[in-house]
Amino acid sequence: MSDIRFEGWLHRSGTGGVYQDSAGNVGIASTQPQQKLDIGNGGFQVGPTGIATVTTINTTNIINATPLSNRNIIINGAMTVSQRGTSFTDNGDVNANAYTLDRFKSERDTDGAATITQSGTSPDGFTSSLKYDITTADTSLAASQYAQITYKVEARDLRHLAYGTSAAKTITLSFYVRSNKTGNYNFVYEQEDNGNKLSSHQYTINSADTWERKVITTTGDTAGVINNDGGAGFKMKWGLAYGSTFSSGSVTNGWSAQNNANFGAGQGVNLFDSTSNEWYLTGVQLEIGSVATPFEHRSFADELRRCQRYFYKNTDSPVGMFVPDAADTDQAYGFVRFPVPMRGAPTVILSDNNGNTDGKVTQHGAAHNIAATASQIQKEGFARCTNTSSTWNVTASRPIVCGVTTATAEL
């Protein structure tokens, strides 16, 4: 018996439907299928061994509008967490190189001054931004002077980029920026594990006092080095002002050896040239691939816990209780557990139960404001409180209580 081949509409609705030809090929919205399955007259074809042809896939609709979890490598990119406070004065040598909003650090060597705040000025869909406000101008930068905002990415969080292999992945950075000062600005990556090898880029603020989203794509570095450890894999820096030492070279737009002249190349703006100047940053996202997807918002609780790997504070109430050792009277033992394991054993400053936050604790029934330090510190917490001014009162059951002014394990 010979095969009987049917040709015609299997299902039809209006001008579209499902059509089968005499060869057994099936077309959807196609009366001339070219493969076993043909959608839209050749737009998408599946042959005997798999997909044969894809003419167009709209990445904006398929990828950008479909949130994928855990794609943003940046922590606190929406600037929602600021454990240290909401306003930071960068004046002379005070806080010239200090963390401000969680994970973002101000680094500066100019004759001017600035205030960094957690601002409510933000683009649609965001609630916070980092604001850099010039309070003392420096209209003539010396050659070696600079100002920048820095973010450091832990190396372990970058291992999937496969740097140093033939499979090194392209990365895309996107962020929202705003300033009254239009013009050209610099952004630069550095590989700390690779002699600070850099990739410098330029972006432009086109319109004053307007939020603009910027996108910077960087090809993977097949000769890159990112160690599998808790150190800094990338240093990411947004330039605000650079003297000629750092800006007289060329933008690299790709990885090249460390070179001071290329580091801040492309920076045409000196944000410090007027006390009227201000600069805002939020919505920072770093992801694999060549497409900037919509910003990945995380819950505040999730973002806070990620930040607490590097910095933690709690001065609102005691978080630890310690019992004095009668045989070793300057020591007291107990345990304070951090909310999450920190990047490494942190530097800890204690607070007492009476508002003193500069390395002081309270012994109930004895006194507040007792100078003490944490010891036996691990990533998970600490187990001993040492009296650094005298000895504990061990004549009665008088526990020591403390808060944590700061526990710092920053990169």
Buried (B, 14 or more C-beta within 10 A) or exposed (E): EEEEEEEEEEEEEEEEBBBBBEEEBBBBBBBEBBBBBBBBBBBBBBBEEEEBBEEEEEEEEEBEEEEEEEEBBBBBBBBBBBBBEEBBBBBEEEBBEBBBBBBBBBBBBBBBBBBBBBBEBBBEEBEBBBBBBBEBBBEEBEEEBBBBBBBBBBBBBBBEBBBBEEEBBEBBBBBBBBBBBBEBBBBBBBBBBBEBBBBBBBBEBEEEEEBBEBEBBBBBBEEBBBBEEBBBBBBBBBBBBBBBBBBBBEBBBEBBEEBBBBBBBBBEBBBBBBBEBBBBBBBBBBBBBBBBBBBBBBEEEEBBBBBBBBBBBBBEEBBBBBBBBEEBBBBBBBEBEBBBBBBBBBEBBBBBBEEBBEBBBBBBEBBBBBBBBBEBBBBBBBBBBBBEEEEBBBEEEBBBBBBBBBBBBBB
